[in-house]
């Protein structure tokens, strides 16, 4: 399975990767309200990328990962995020996910920060 230059996890690896994802990210759920803004943005960006890369379905990766991001954002005290900006800049979004695949989350962090900050301005 693939989207533009994005490869998803092998089905044989999904169980292992899901357990790692849970241990590394989901188990930190209760810490979200105590994170400062920079740590929260970095955390949300990393969660988004890592979840997309292990998500086992050809379609729905983005929608489900955005729903997860909304749950995490609300737990942290934010509103559910408006992803219109991401949809308007899909090429940048896909390139940001590609960079995240290689451990460079700064571009997804920018996307998360832009969305979170735009909602604070409202």
N, C-alpha and C positions, 0 to 999 in steps of 0.2 A: 504494500500500500504506500502511496505517496501523494503529496500535494506538491505544488511548485518547489522543488529542491528540498523538500522536507520528508524525511523517512521516519516512519513510526516503528515502535518496538516490534520485535519478532513475537508472534503469539506464544512461543515457548518461553519467553522471558517475562510475560506480563505479570504472572503471580509474584515472582521475585521482585520486580520493579514496583509493583503496587505495595508490597510490604515495606520496601525501602522508602517509598514516597510517604506512606503513613507514618513511619518512624521519624523521618526527617522533617516533615511539614505538618501533617495533621495532628500529631501529638503536641504541637506547639500552639494549638487553637486557643487555649486559655491564656496564653501570654500576649495575645494580640492587643488587648486594651492597654497594655503597659508599654508597648513599643513606641519609640519616638517616630516622627514622620519619615525620616530617612530609612530607618530599619524596616518600617512597615512597607514602604514603597519597594525596597529591595526584596523583601520577603514575598510580597504579592507577585512581583515580576518573575521571580524564580519559580514560585508555585505554578504560575500560568504556563511557563515554558515546559517545565518538567512534566506537568500533567498532560499537556498536549502530546508530548513525545511518547508517553506510554499508553495513551488512550487507544483502545483496541478497534475502534470503528472507523470506517472510511469517511463517513459523514457524522457530524455532531461533535467533533472534537472541540471546535471553537465555542459552540453554544454551551456545552457542558462545562468547559473550563471557565467560561465567563460566569456561569451560575455559581460555580465553586468560588470564584473570585468575589462575587457579590456577597456570599455567605461570610467569607473571611473579612471583607470590608465592613459589613454591618457589625460583626463581632468586635471589630476594632473601633467602632464608633462612627464610621462613615455611613453615607447613604449608599444604596446599590449604585453601581457605576453606570454611566451613560457611555456606550461604546461607539457612538456615532462617529467620533473622530477616527477611531480605528477603522471603521468601515470606509470612511472617506479616503484613507491612506493605506489601502490594502497592500500595495507593493512594499511600503515601508514596514508594515506589520509582518509580512512574510519574511522579509530580510531580517527583521529583529528576532523572529523565532529561529531562523537559521543561525544567527550569531549566538543566541542562547543555547542552541544545541551544542555549540563549542565552548560553553561556559562564559560567554560574554553577554551578560544580562543588561548592560547599560541602555540599550535601545528599547527594550521592553520596559525597563524602569522609566524611561522618558515617556512612553505611552501611558503607563499607569499614573505617573505624576501629573501629566497634562490633563487626564480625565479627572483625577481626584481634585486637582486645584481648580479646574473649571467649575466643578460642583460647589466648591467652597465659596466661589465668587457669586453664585446665584443667591 
